[in-house]
């Protein structure tokens, strides 16, 4: 049995002469210019698309639509399920929310796909062999934004990593690698420290990788992995990682590639996908006819592969590469002695159209596989869950913050209801029993309790313990249950435990 299926829209047959409907948002600033240019290329390449245009962003804000997108625009997106979006300007001041963030979150666009490639020797780059794709989980991890101030001195954030969310992004990365003819997928986590959250992501990666024997797979700890990406990006092909790490890696790759203006980006959801350029709306050059449409054009080729029209995507991408190779460059990438022709938006677009059907000779031509990108998730396996104990977090700032004082007091309260105090940690480090005097202590104490008379316990007995602690005047600010799944410990040990 399978669940949570992501399926690309069906490609129409030539016999039915049907077109795939997409939603197009021209955007703000240079958005209308580059979007029109990209649509010209798509039409010239006979991409089987029908455009449904919506107005979002600045124009919607100015009409009083505070979200930047009207109900009619939402309806259009839901109907077509694919958005090609020009860059959007969020007005300064007035409390306006970023429309890009709104779209990603509201449409559950779980995968951010950021290809970054060097086009040396035709475009300057410190890493001429760089050709890496960062596939970032877009909804979970620390970016769920669940934060609490718990004591005067301590705030926390919850890091949420789910098995379905991990499998979905990892399986997408492998399917992407197949569709784009990629050879290797690298997983990056910090599971040597975060063994249960990042550890889950890594375990799921290993499980999924076994189903793709045609694609090489490996894992890197994120800190050394990020350093290697910055120093030797040529070593990597496709990287799949969690939300925060992916955000950082995307910026690193864009910075070192030297071609951020040529990069497209995709945000993929179970129902809807959105494709856009990485760069912004550049209002300072809007209307001058000099904007480079390449980033959005590359995003459009990603959209075509997603839709299963890989042959048209391949034709357009190779024509674009041939244009760069022939030295036909817009002002942002033009260099004396290397470029042949300095052109504006329209002339660059004409040059790409003229080269449809041609391929580059120095740059490597692209080869895409047809069929789109489909993923199906496996059901989460059934497991026996048992409650072993509880971590109780206490706000305490008394008696010089002496761990022995809080430890002895908590032991007395717990003993009355047949519980025992196993340890206390402060900022994750064990301070009771037998902590070290050099350890720094805050007013935030994690106190681990286990039943004194059994290996497992019940919620009723947890309530007894909490009642006893409260009755003794302890300020309980948070609790976390300690579980095993199929006998496997599902919580971390304290440092020094």
Secondary structure, 3 states (H helix, E strand, C coil): CEEEEECCCCCCCCCCCCCEEEEEECCCCCHHHHHHHHHHHHHHCCCCEEEEEECCCHHHHHCCCCCCCCHHHHHHHHHHCEEEECCCCCCCCCCCCCHHHHHHHHCCCCEEEEEEECCCCCCCCCCCCCEEEEEEECCCEHHHCCEEECCCCCEEECCECCHHHHHHHHHHHHHHHHHCCCCEEEEEECCCCCCCHHHHHHHHHHHHHCCCCCCEEEEEEHHHHHHHHHHCHHHCCEEEECHHHHHHHHHHHHHHHCCHHHCEEEEECCCCEEEEECCCCCHHHCCCCCCCCHHHHHHHHHHHHHHCCHHHHHHHHHHHHHHHHCCEEECCCCCCCCCCEEECHHHHHHHHHHCCCCCCCCCCCCCCCCCCCCEEEECCCCCCEEEEEEEEEEECCCHHHCHHHHHHHHHHHHHCCCEEEEEEEECCEEEECCCCCCCCCCCEEEEEEEECCCCCCCHHHHHHHHHHHHHCCCCEEEEEEEEEECCEECCCCCECC
